[in-house]
């Protein structure tokens, strides 16, 4: 990136805009979303770009693409432990978790570091 052309992004907006390219309305396949995210990270507005968001079902494919950037996990009810295990080897920056309508906690499912 040519830093002479980089935008001066105020601290408040740095990393604010997550890349949800694999979700509607874009619905890009990861094979297209990963290079597109790299392009965003190299653009003059790069400082405002947050992690690439990925659902649990795409994490194995994402790992195979060996992203060098941070990702955000999007996790539905009952899948937190699965998501954290599937994300092994990825640079996880955020987890967007929807616990569902029940009041049960999944804290007991979360693997702890050894």
C-alpha positions in Angstrom: 0.0 0.0 0.0 1.3 3.5 -0.9 1.1 5.2 2.5 1.2 8.6 0.7 -2.3 7.8 -0.6 -3.7 6.2 2.5 -6.7 7.8 4.1 -6.4 9.4 7.5 -9.0 7.2 9.3 -9.9 8.6 12.7 -9.2 6.2 15.6 -13.0 5.7 16.2 -13.4 4.2 12.7 -10.3 2.0 12.6 -11.4 -1.6 11.9 -15.0 -0.6 12.2 -16.3 -2.1 8.9 -16.3 -5.9 9.0 -16.2 -7.6 5.7 -19.3 -9.7 5.3 -18.8 -10.6 1.7 -19.8 -14.3 2.1 -23.2 -13.3 3.6 -26.2 -11.8 1.7 -26.5 -9.7 -0.4 -23.0 -10.4 -1.7 -22.9 -14.2 -1.1 -19.4 -14.5 -2.5 -17.7 -17.8 -2.4 -14.6 -17.8 -0.1 -12.3 -18.3 -3.2 -13.5 -14.8 -4.3 -14.0 -13.2 -0.8 -10.5 -13.8 0.4 -8.7 -12.0 -2.5 -11.3 -9.3 -2.3 -10.6 -8.8 1.4 -6.9 -8.7 0.7 -7.7 -5.9 -1.8 -9.6 -4.0 0.8 -6.7 -4.4 3.2 -4.4 -2.8 0.6 -6.8 0.0 -0.4 -6.5 3.6 0.8 -9.3 3.0 3.3 -7.6 -0.1 4.7 -7.5 1.3 8.3 -11.3 1.2 8.4 -11.5 -2.4 7.3 -12.3 -5.0 10.0 -12.0 -8.8 9.9 -13.5 -11.0 7.2 -16.6 -12.6 8.7 -17.1 -16.3 8.2 -19.7 -18.8 9.4 -18.8 -22.0 11.1 -19.6 -24.1 8.0 -16.9 -22.3 6.0 -14.1 -22.4 8.5 -12.4 -25.5 7.1 -12.4 -24.0 3.6 -11.1 -20.7 5.0 -8.3 -22.4 6.8 -7.2 -24.1 3.6 -6.9 -20.7 1.9 -4.4 -19.7 4.6 -5.5 -16.1 5.3 -2.8 -13.9 6.8 -5.4 -11.5 8.1 -7.8 -11.6 11.1 -11.2 -13.2 10.8 -14.4 -12.9 12.7 -16.5 -16.0 13.5 -20.3 -15.9 13.1 -21.7 -18.6 15.3 -25.3 -19.7 15.8 -27.0 -21.4 18.7 -25.3 -24.5 20.0 -22.2 -24.2 17.8 -19.7 -22.2 19.9 -17.4 -25.0 20.9 -17.5 -26.4 17.3 -16.6 -22.9 15.9 -13.7 -22.4 18.3 -12.3 -25.8 17.4 -12.8 -25.3 13.7 -11.1 -21.9 13.9 -7.8 -23.5 15.2 -5.0 -21.9 13.2 -6.9 -18.8 12.2 -6.3 -15.4 13.6 -9.6 -14.9 15.3 -10.4 -11.2 16.1 -14.1 -11.4 16.9 -16.8 -13.9 17.6 -20.4 -12.9 16.8 -22.5 -15.3 18.8 -26.3 -15.7 18.8 -27.1 -17.8 21.8 -30.7 -18.6 20.7 -33.9 -18.2 22.5 -33.1 -20.6 25.4 -31.3 -19.5 28.5 -28.8 -22.4 28.6 -25.2 -21.4 28.6 -22.6 -23.0 26.3 -19.8 -21.9 28.6 -19.2 -25.6 29.6 -18.7 -26.5 25.9 -15.9 -23.9 25.4 -12.5 -25.6 25.2 -9.9 -24.2 27.5 -6.2 -23.7 26.6 -4.0 -26.5 27.8 
